[in-house]
Amino acid sequence: MPLLQPLVRTQREFLLDSALTLALYALCVRVSSEGSAVGDRLKAAKLTFFAAYPLFRAGVKAFSYSFQKYDYGPFTRELHETWDELRWSGFLDVPSGSGQLALTDDGKRVADSFLHDVLALPENRMVITALVDTAVAHAKHPTWQVIRDCYAMTVVPVGGKEAITVADVPEGALLTKRLKESAHRSQLTAPDSWLMQLDIDRRSNQAQGTPQEELVRLHTPELVGRVAAALERRDRGEGLRMSRDYLLAELDIAGSGSS
């Protein structure tokens, strides 16, 4: 089965994919302690799949990527479109070949704003938990181990009934797809004002060709100060553990527990 052509996503879906991908990579950077580096393209793609698949299976409309089984596991053309967009917007460094994807300073600020202003909303608990669980389980591992873990992952292909490992999925089979409005059980809640500001910022960066310094001062000074203080505590090390519970607590996700 040939690879699908990229789906035409709505503007809202495109912006949410960009923000979710940045937020996931920011969490992975926190856990791995690798500066700004997320990993190479293979690792970054698999990390995205690890986060997107459980949300898709739960019927949560968050990511709009259509992952297919391909060489080295799940692959989606839409993610490559998102990488290109994030690079052009000045949020993500995407080198060619086996280079390491890395968040820019502007990308980190956008990710932190999305984590604290959008994903920390109580109704988005399932989404932020999927991102945190992915970062904690896989971010520290090298590419070869992430690929191995991905092949060993149990999935149910789209349209299938039996759970099988990714390794046993036929090439070209769909593993996730964009959920239509009538098909999802719940969806990511994101204020239109936040997405509008993200769109303005990315277009401004693309027009100027250089990142701006103040991309995500989108809300109150108090919120900006709280985020800055949390990041400063993290950067100082102050005995903070990059665990699932710590990350959820830092993002003020009430009642994270073990669910």
Secondary structure, 3 states (H helix, E strand, C coil): CCCCCCCCCCHHHHHHHHHHHHHHHHHHHHHHCCCCEEECHHHHHHHHHHHHHHHHHCCEECCCCCCEEECCEEECHHHHHHHHHHHHCCCEECCCCCCCEEECHHHHHHHHHHHHHHHCCHHHHHHHHHHHHHHHHHCCCCHHHHHHHHHHCEECCCCCCCCEEHHHCCCCCECCCCCCCCCCCEECCCCHHHHHHHHHHHHHHHHHCCCCCCCCCCCCHHHHHHHHHHHHHHHHCCCCCCCHHHHHHHCCCCCCCCC
